[in-house]
Amino acid sequence: MSKTKIRFQKAILNVDFYREGKKFIAYSNPLDLSTCGNSFEEAKKRFGELVSVFFQEITEMGTLEEFLMESGRGKFTNALP
């Protein structure tokens, strides 16, 4: 297992990568999201796309703040350098 941080605008997200057989699994516990790929790079790319779609959808549904509060994240107020 390796851990990678993926930067999304103003947040850093911890993502765990596992190898299961010939597949690479990307999983983020804080978001409870996962995806897979045939290579580490593919799993990483697909996870980035998944997170983008996830935040786009919850923003469009108007539930972003609710999600952040329920997950214990609150509002993101600290900008990264």
N, C-alpha and C positions, 0 to 999 in steps of 0.2 A: 504494500500500500504506500502511495506517496501523497503528500498534501501539496496543493497548489493554491495560490491566491489569484483570483481573477478580478481585475479592476473594472468596475462599472460606474462611470461618471464620478460619483462622490462616495462610493462604498467599496470596501474590500470584503470579499466573500470567500470563506474557507470551503474548499471542495476536496473531497477524498476520491482518489482513483484506485480502483481495484482491478486486478486481472482475473477473469473467470474463464478458464479454457482459452479460447482464441479471442475473446471479447475483452474490451476495456470498459469498465463501469465508472461513471462519474456521478458522485452523490454529494449533495449538500444537506446536512442535517438541519441547519437553521431554516431552510426553505422547504425541506422534505421533498426535494426534486431530484430525479435521477434520469440518466440516459446512458446509452452505450455506443461504442463504435468498434471498428475492426482494428484501430490503432489508438494509441494515446492521443495523438493529435486530432484524430477524428472525434473521439469522445469529448475532448476539450472544446473543439469547435461547436459540436452539437449542443453541449451544455450551455455555452455562451448564447447560442440561438434560442434555446429553451428558456433561459432566464429572461432574455429580451421579450419574448412572447408572453411569458408569465406576467412580468411587470406591466407590459402594455395592456394586457387583458384586465388585470385588477385595477389599473388606473382608469380604463374606459368604463368599467363597472362601478367605479366610485368607491371601491373597497380597499384602496391602498393604505390609507391611514388606519383603518380598522385592522387590516392584516398586520401592520407594523406594531400596533398597540397590543394585539392579542399574542403576537409572537415575542413580546417583551423587548422589541426594538425601539419603540417610540418613534418620534420623528428624527430623521437624520439631520443633524444640525452642524456637524463638524466637517468642513470641506477638507479634502486631501490636498497636499501640495501639488 
